[in-house]
């Protein structure tokens, strides 16, 4: 009985030692820790892949993303006041000026800023909005040519009148702080149905910028209401009329 007990302990010890060696072999790594010689690094194995880099073919297929800046997705057309103001006497001019200043100071919005009477929401004729933007790119002769499209809709407002809406849409491309392209378009849409929105699609197919050297261009499209309007010189017209009158006389 004693001999049998000793053999059983020896067999159990050998089994435990074999299990530990097998586990150590499975957990061994290439740096030699817990490596008992059961696994060796294959000298013919390919090296690990390096960090991916932008290839020339990928750069030629690059097309900058088009985004909308804050506040450029909407454009409203307001009706102008038509009520004629009565003529004021010279003696009351100072008092009237003070009254108008007090009234203007009293008309403030929730943020404490003066309310623009030309942007009264009850006087909106049309409300236009941009719902989607997309682009298409062509690389040729060291230049990148983009076709940028803007889709949107025009919704009739409280003072709707059938007619043409002129929307100032600006398209621009930047490389960091540098403006590579910027063009303002006066796009017109005919609106006749007062009960439904009028869909529109505007396209600028002439966006040409230098070929990018990295994927770091940014394109923009949206409404631009701050563009200066072309000034008309009325004095020239009057001069022409005076010259023509002098000639006929």
C-alpha positions as CSV (number, residue, x, y, z in Angstrom):
1,X,0.0,0.0,0.0
2,X,2.8,2.4,0.7
3,X,4.5,1.7,-2.6
4,X,1.3,2.4,-4.4
5,X,0.8,5.7,-2.6
6,X,4.3,6.9,-3.5
7,X,3.9,6.1,-7.2
8,X,0.6,8.0,-7.3
9,X,2.3,11.1,-5.8
10,X,5.1,10.9,-8.4
11,X,2.7,10.5,-11.3
12,X,0.6,13.5,-10.0
13,X,3.7,15.7,-9.7
14,X,4.9,14.8,-13.2
15,X,1.5,15.7,-14.6
16,X,1.4,19.0,-12.8
17,X,4.9,19.9,-14.1
18,X,4.0,19.0,-17.7
19,X,0.9,21.2,-17.5
20,X,2.9,24.2,-16.2
21,X,5.5,23.8,-19.0
22,X,2.7,23.7,-21.6
23,X,1.1,26.8,-20.2
24,X,4.4,28.6,-20.1
25,X,5.0,27.7,-23.8
26,X,1.6,29.1,-24.8
27,X,2.2,32.4,-22.9
28,X,5.7,33.0,-24.2
29,X,6.4,36.1,-26.2
30,X,9.0,37.3,-28.7
31,X,10.9,39.2,-26.0
32,X,12.0,36.1,-24.3
33,X,10.0,36.3,-21.2
34,X,8.6,32.9,-20.1
35,X,10.2,31.4,-23.3
36,X,11.5,27.9,-22.5
37,X,12.6,27.2,-26.1
38,X,9.3,25.7,-27.2
39,X,8.6,28.6,-29.6
40,X,11.0,30.5,-31.8
41,X,10.5,33.6,-34.0
42,X,10.3,32.8,-37.7
43,X,13.1,34.7,-39.5
44,X,11.1,34.5,-42.8
45,X,8.0,36.2,-41.3
46,X,7.3,39.6,-43.0
47,X,7.9,42.8,-40.9
48,X,4.9,44.5,-39.2
49,X,3.0,47.0,-41.3
50,X,4.1,50.7,-40.9
51,X,1.8,53.7,-40.4
52,X,-0.4,54.3,-43.4
53,X,0.6,57.3,-45.6
54,X,-1.4,59.2,-48.2
55,X,-0.4,57.9,-51.6
56,X,-0.3,60.0,-54.7
57,X,-3.2,58.1,-56.2
58,X,-5.3,58.8,-53.1
59,X,-4.4,62.5,-53.2
60,X,-5.5,62.7,-56.9
61,X,-8.8,61.2,-55.8
62,X,-9.2,63.6,-52.9
63,X,-12.3,65.9,-53.0
64,X,-12.6,68.5,-50.2
65,X,-15.7,68.3,-48.0
66,X,-18.3,71.1,-48.3
67,X,-19.8,72.5,-45.1
68,X,-22.1,75.3,-44.0
69,X,-20.9,78.0,-41.7
70,X,-23.1,78.9,-38.7
71,X,-25.8,81.3,-39.7
72,X,-25.5,80.7,-43.5
73,X,-28.2,78.0,-44.0
74,X,-31.2,80.4,-43.9
75,X,-32.2,83.5,-45.8
76,X,-35.4,85.5,-45.3
77,X,-37.0,88.2,-47.5
78,X,-38.9,90.9,-45.7
79,X,-41.6,93.3,-46.9
80,X,-40.7,97.0,-46.7
81,X,-43.0,99.4,-44.9
82,X,-45.3,101.3,-47.3
83,X,-47.0,103.6,-44.9
84,X,-46.2,107.3,-45.7
85,X,-44.9,109.4,-42.9
86,X,-46.6,112.7,-42.4
87,X,-44.6,115.8,-42.9
88,X,-43.4,117.4,-39.7
89,X,-43.0,121.0,-38.8
90,X,-39.6,122.5,-38.2
91,X,-40.6,123.6,-34.7
92,X,-41.4,120.0,-33.7
93,X,-38.3,118.4,-35.3
94,X,-36.3,118.4,-32.0
95,X,-39.2,116.9,-30.0
96,X,-39.9,114.3,-32.7
97,X,-36.2,113.3,-32.8
98,X,-36.2,112.7,-29.0
99,X,-39.4,110.7,-29.2
100,X,-38.1,108.5,-32.0
101,X,-34.9,107.9,-30.0
102,X,-36.9,106.9,-26.9
103,X,-39.1,104.6,-29.0
104,X,-36.0,102.9,-30.6
105,X,-34.5,102.4,-27.1
106,X,-37.6,100.8,-25.9
107,X,-37.7,98.3,-28.7
108,X,-35.2,95.7,-27.5
109,X,-35.1,92.0,-27.8
110,X,-34.7,89.3,-25.2
111,X,-30.9,89.7,-25.3
112,X,-31.2,93.5,-24.7
113,X,-30.2,94.3,-28.3
114,X,-32.3,96.7,-30.4
115,X,-34.8,95.0,-32.7
116,X,-34.3,95.6,-36.4
117,X,-37.7,96.9,-37.8
118,X,-36.7,95.6,-41.2
119,X,-36.6,92.0,-39.8
120,X,-40.0,91.7,-38.3
121,X,-41.1,88.0,-38.5
122,X,-44.6,89.1,-39.3
123,X,-43.3,90.8,-42.5
124,X,-41.6,87.8,-44.0
125,X,-42.4,87.2,-47.7
126,X,-40.2,84.2,-48.2
127,X,-38.1,81.9,-46.0
128,X,-35.3,80.1,-47.8
129,X,-33.1,77.4,-46.4
130,X,-30.3,75.1,-47.6
131,X,-31.0,71.4,-47.0
132,X,-28.0,69.7,-48.6
133,X,-24.6,70.3,-50.2
134,X,-22.5,68.1,-52.4
135,X,-19.5,68.3,-54.7
136,X,-17.6,66.6,-57.6
137,X,-13.9,67.0,-58.3
138,X,-11.6,66.7,-61.2
139,X,-7.7,66.7,-61.0
140,X,-6.0,67.9,-64.2
141,X,-2.9,70.1,-65.2
142,X,-1.9,70.8,-61.6
143,X,-5.4,72.2,-60.7
144,X,-8.4,70.9,-58.8
145,X,-11.7,71.8,-60.4
146,X,-14.8,71.4,-58.2
147,X,-18.5,71.4,-59.0
148,X,-20.3,72.4,-55.8
149,X,-24.1,72.0,-55.7
150,X,-26.5,73.5,-53.1
151,X,-30.1,72.1,-52.7
152,X,-32.7,73.9,-50.7
153,X,-36.3,75.2,-50.6
154,X,-38.2,78.5,-50.4
155,X,-41.3,78.6,-48.2
156,X,-43.9,81.4,-48.5
157,X,-44.2,83.7,-45.5
158,X,-47.1,85.6,-43.9
159,X,-46.8,88.4,-46.6
160,X,-46.3,86.1,-49.6
161,X,-46.6,87.6,-53.0
162,X,-45.8,85.6,-56.2
163,X,-42.5,86.6,-57.7
164,X,-38.8,86.1,-57.9
165,X,-36.6,85.5,-54.9
166,X,-32.9,86.6,-55.3
167,X,-30.7,84.7,-52.9
168,X,-27.0,85.6,-52.3
169,X,-25.2,82.3,-52.3
170,X,-21.4,82.3,-51.7
171,X,-19.0,79.5,-52.5
172,X,-15.5,79.5,-51.1
173,X,-12.5,77.2,-50.7
174,X,-9.8,77.7,-48.1
175,X,-6.4,76.3,-47.3
176,X,-6.0,77.1,-43.6
177,X,-6.3,81.0,-43.4
178,X,-5.7,81.4,-47.2
179,X,-8.8,81.9,-49.4
180,X,-8.2,80.1,-52.6
181,X,-11.6,80.8,-54.2
182,X,-14.6,83.0,-53.2
183,X,-17.5,83.9,-55.4
184,X,-20.9,85.5,-54.6
185,X,-23.8,84.4,-56.8
186,X,-27.2,86.2,-57.0
187,X,-29.3,83.1,-57.6
188,X,-33.0,83.6,-58.5
189,X,-35.9,81.3,-57.9
190,X,-39.4,81.8,-59.2
191,X,-42.1,81.2,-56.4
192,X,-45.7,81.1,-57.4
193,X,-47.4,78.5,-55.2
194,X,-48.4,80.0,-51.8
195,X,-49.4,76.6,-50.3
196,X,-46.2,74.6,-50.9
197,X,-42.4,75.0,-50.7
198,X,-40.5,75.6,-53.9
199,X,-37.4,73.3,-54.3
200,X,-34.2,74.6,-56.0
201,X,-30.7,73.4,-56.9
202,X,-27.9,75.8,-57.4
203,X,-24.5,74.7,-59.0
204,X,-21.2,76.4,-59.2
205,X,-19.2,74.4,-61.7
206,X,-16.2,76.8,-62.0
207,X,-14.4,76.4,-58.7
208,X,-10.8,76.1,-59.7
209,X,-8.0,76.0,-57.1
210,X,-4.3,74.8,-57.1
211,X,-3.7,71.0,-56.8
212,X,-3.5,70.2,-53.1
213,X,-0.4,68.7,-51.6
214,X,-2.3,67.3,-48.6
215,X,-5.9,66.5,-47.7
216,X,-6.4,69.8,-45.9
217,X,-8.7,71.9,-48.2
218,X,-12.0,73.1,-46.9
219,X,-15.0,74.2,-49.1
220,X,-17.9,76.3,-47.9
221,X,-21.3,77.1,-49.4
222,X,-24.1,79.2,-47.9
223,X,-26.1,82.5,-47.9
224,X,-24.1,85.7,-47.6
225,X,-26.3,88.7,-46.7
226,X,-23.4,91.0,-45.8
227,X,-22.1,91.4,-49.4
228,X,-21.8,95.0,-50.4
229,X,-24.3,96.1,-53.1
230,X,-23.1,97.8,-56.3
231,X,-23.5,101.5,-56.0
232,X,-25.3,103.4,-58.7
233,X,-24.1,106.8,-59.6
234,X,-27.3,108.8,-60.2
235,X,-25.4,112.0,-60.9
236,X,-23.9,110.5,-64.1
237,X,-27.4,109.9,-65.4
238,X,-28.5,113.4,-64.6
239,X,-25.4,114.8,-66.4
240,X,-26.2,112.7,-69.5
241,X,-29.7,114.1,-69.6
242,X,-28.5,117.6,-69.2
243,X,-26.0,117.2,-72.0
244,X,-28.6,115.6,-74.3
245,X,-31.0,118.5,-73.5
246,X,-28.3,121.1,-74.3
247,X,-27.5,119.4,-77.6
248,X,-31.2,119.4,-78.7
249,X,-31.5,123.0,-77.8
